[in-house]
Amino acid sequence: MKLDNLRIPIAVLVILVWIPCAVQAQSSHYDELANLPFPGAYPTKAAADTLKDELAFQRAVQAYLWSLPAMNIYAMREGQRNAFGDATGNRGSQPDSGSEGEVSRVSQPDEQQPDEAVVWKDKYVRLFADLENTKKRLARSSAQEVEAEMEALLRDVLPVADGYLYDHHIKAQQKAHDEAYEQGYKAGQKSQ
């Protein structure tokens, strides 16, 4: 019973210790890249090799990330083909048992197939609706995240810009005041 009460505090402690370690581990790799030697504004042979390796790694990661949607679409097509069949009514990769009776049974509709098709279609429609709802929710949340980031950026930048504008305004007022004072002084000198 006492162990159950300690699970949440232990989990929080593990997360609080693990996250800074992970962040520190990430920054050390980029710190290493940032501190590569560039004598005379040219990289050394070792630095150039390190940068080429990093570039190849980044390109590989980008290619992998770009291929994910295509692989997802391919897998969805194969799943649909296996579940519902293709345009000719044949289902996708069925196990080949070698007997003709089984092949003819797969290709000929039986009494239970319409019920099964209705069930699969219902599952498909529900999953598709769920996918669409997920897309909308993610679009909404990403828009909210972008808005929150923009707001945070403006909160950070606004005091700096405001201070600059305030200083600029004060200097302009001081300059105008000095010019007016100078003109009044010169006018007083001329009248004497």
N, C-alpha and C positions, 0 to 999 in steps of 0.2 A: 504494500500500500504506500509506503514512504517513497519507494522507488518511482512510482507513478507520479508523485508530486514533484519529483526532481527532474523529470524528463524535459519539461519545457525550459527551465532555467539552464540545464546542461546544453540543450540544443541552441539556445540563444548565445551562450558562452562560446560554443564551438563556432557558430557563425561569425561572431564578433572577432574571434581570433583568426579564423580562416580567411575572411575577406581581405583584411589588410595584407596578409601574407601573399595572397594571390595578386593583389594590385601591385605590391612591391616587386613580385617576380616578373610581372609584365613590364614594368617600367625599366627593369635592369637590361632587358634585351635592347630596347630602344635607346637607352642611355649608352650602351656599348656602340650602337651604330652612330649615335650623335658624336661620340668622342673618337671616331676614327681619325688617324693622322692624315693631314692634307698639307704636307710641306710645300711651300711655294705655290699654293692654291691648286695643287694637283695631287690626286690620291696615290698612295703607294701601291705596289703590286698586291700586297695582302689586303689592303683596304678595298681596292677595286674588285678583287675576288669575293670578298665578303659582301660588298654591295650587289654584285651580280647574283650571288646565291640568294640574297634577300629578295631581289627583284624576281628571280625565278620562283621562289616560294610564294610571293604575293600574287604572281600571275597564275600559279597553280590553284591557289585558294580562290581567286576570282573566277577562274574557269569552272571550278567545282560549284561555286555558288550560282553561277549563271546556268549551269546544266540542271540544277535541281527542278525548276519548273518543267523543263522538257521531259525529264525522267518521270516526274509526277504525272504528266499527261499520258505518257506511254503506259505507265502502270495502271492508270484509270481505264484506258482503252482496253488493255488486256483483261482487267477485272470485269469490265462490262461484257467483253466478248465471251469470257468464261461463264458469266452468270446468265446472260441473255442470248448469246449466240450472235453470229454475224448476219449479214443480209440474206444469206442462203438458208438460214435456220440452223446451221451447224454450230455447235458450241465449240469453244476454244479447246485447248489442249486437254483432251480426255485421255485417260489411261488406256493404252492399247493392250487388250487381253489376248488378242490373237484369234478370238472366236467371232464368227460372222453374226451369230445370234445377238451378241451384245452390241455390236456396231449398229445393227438394224434397230435394236431397241432404243438406242440413243437418238437415231435420226428420225424415228417414228414417234409422233405424239401419243401419249397415253392419257388415261383419265385424270391422273393426278397432276399432270404438267400445267394445265391452266391455273389450278390453284397455286401451284408453286410459282408460276410466273407472276401471278397477282401479288403474292407475298414478296417476291424479289423486287417487283416494280414499286410496291409500297415502301420497301426498305430504301430503294434507290431514291425515290422522291423525297423521303424524309431526310436522307443523308445530303441530298442536293440542297434542300431547303436549309438544313443546318449549316452547310458550307456557305451558302449565300448570307445567312445571318452572321456567321463568323467573319466573312469579308466585310460586311457593313460595320460590325462592332470594331474590328481592327482599324478600319478607315476612320471611324469616329474617334477611337482612342488615339490613333497616331496624329490626327488633326488636333486633338486636345493636348497631346504631348508637345507638338510643334508650337502651339499657342503658348503653352506654359514656358517652353524654352525661350521663345521670343520675349515674353514678359520678364523672365529672369534676366535676359540680356539687356533689356531696356532699363531694368532696375539697376543693373551694374553700370551701364553707360551713362544714364541720365545724370547722376551726381557729378560725373567728370565733365560732361558737356555743360551742365548748369554752372559749375564752378568756372569753367572757361568763359562762358557767356557773361557771367557776373563780373569776372575780372576785366573782361573786354569792355563792358558797360561802364564800370567804375573808372577805368583808364580814359575812356572817351569823355566821360563827364569831367574828370580832372583836367584833361587837355582843353575842353571847351571853357572850363572855369579859368584856367591859366591864360588862355587867349583873351577872354573877356577882361580879365584883370590887366593884362598887358595893354590891351587897347584903351582901357580906362586910364591907365597910368600914362600912356603916350598922349592921350587927349588932354590930360591934366598938365602935362609938360608943355604942350603947345599953347595952352591958354595962359600960361604964366609968362 
